[in-house]
Amino acid sequence: MPDRTHVRAAFQPDAPSLGRGLAELAEQAAAGTPESCGATATAVLAEEPPGAVDAERTTAATHPDLSALVSVQLRVGEGPILAALDTGRPAGADDLLHDDRWPRYRARALDAGVRSSAALPFACDGLTVTVSVYGLRPGPLRKAAQGATGLLGDLATESMARDRLYRAALVQVDQLDTALRSRPVVDQACGIVMYVLGCDPDQAFDLLRRLSQRTNRKLAELAETVVRTRGRGLERNLIEFGRSAAPGPGRRESGPDRDLPG
């Protein structure tokens, strides 16, 4: 297996820097463990079990063969990465030729020429990162990796976790900003509904909310339609939906074809 000639990192759409961080971590782990032939870094979020991790989006490797070793572990549910995640402690094998704890991972590793490996777990704020190093020769890679790579993994995981939280906060701020910007048009639409139905503000808002859910349209978009038309041509629809939204015995709910037009 060639030495450190390939960097593979797929990027998550919601946090592009996670992929970059994993790629840099894998490269630094390989460089900091001279006994290794390469390294991988894998991220697992708190809300997803390890077996549900998509290795195509959450793994960086210094060689494509090593990326395949991560994939087989996550797919079959065995290997040093899963053991490290389960126990929260480093896990590995000094010589896979004589270590049969993980038969499917072992077969794939030996086929790639890997004889030893070690996985180190790091956790921070809902993000768990495993750094794995691999050797072409038998030997105690776990001890060799725990020095500089251990410190590196701690710092990198903390940085990626904080970046992820920061990006999540930016999304929330953007959502709040959108809600604030759409509030005036929603209030105007409520006023039109109040006029048409003769209802109070709470009833008008509740009707718009339920109509938004019924038609699978955003509330702001629905409100813009009501305001843009000034309610003209929509009176019958509003009245019919208002009467049928909470049907009594024997009363049929209005179907989608009787709701507001686009």
C-alpha positions, 0 to 999 in steps of 0.5 A: 500500500503506497504511503500517504499519497491520497487524501479523501475527505467528504464534506457534510452539507451543513458543516463543510469545515468538519470534512476539512478538519477530519482530513487535516487530523488524519494527515497530522496523525499519520505524520505524528506516528512514524510507525504507521503507514497512514491514518483515518479520522471519523466523526460520529454525532451524538444523535446517530448511533455508530452503525448509522454513520455514513462513512462517505460523509464523515470519514477522511483517510490518507489512502483509499484502502484505509477509507474502505477499512473504516467503511467495513467496520461501520457497516458490519459493526465490528472493529477497533473503531467500534470498540473505541466508541463503545468503551471510550478507550483506545482499541486496536490489534498489535498483529491482525494475523493472530488477532481474530476478535473482528473477523470481517475487519481483520480479513479486509485489513489483511487483504490491504496489507495492514497488520496492526491498527489502533483507534483513539476516541475523542469526545466533545459537545455531542461530537465523537471523533476517532483517529485510527492509525495503521501499520504494515508491520505488527507492533503496538501502534496504540502506545505510539499513537497516544502521544502527539496524536492523543493531544492532537485529537483532543484539540481538533475534536474540541475545535470541530465541535465548537465550529459545529455549534457555532454554525448551528447557532448561525442557522438559528439566528437566520431562522429567527431573522426570517421569522421577524422579517415575515411577521409583518406580512403574517399580521397583515394576512391575519387582519384580512382573515379577521375581516373576512371571517369576523374572527379574533386575531388568535383565531385568524392566526390559527386558521392560517397556521392550519391552512399552511400545514394542510397545503404544505406551504410555509406560513410566510408564503401563504400570508404573502398570497393573502396580502398580495390578493388583498383577499380578493377572490379568496373570501369563499375559500377562507370562509369554507375552510374556517367552517370546516377546519374543525368539523362537527358530526356529519360535517366533511373537512374541505379538501386541498382543492378547496383551499387557497390557490397559489 
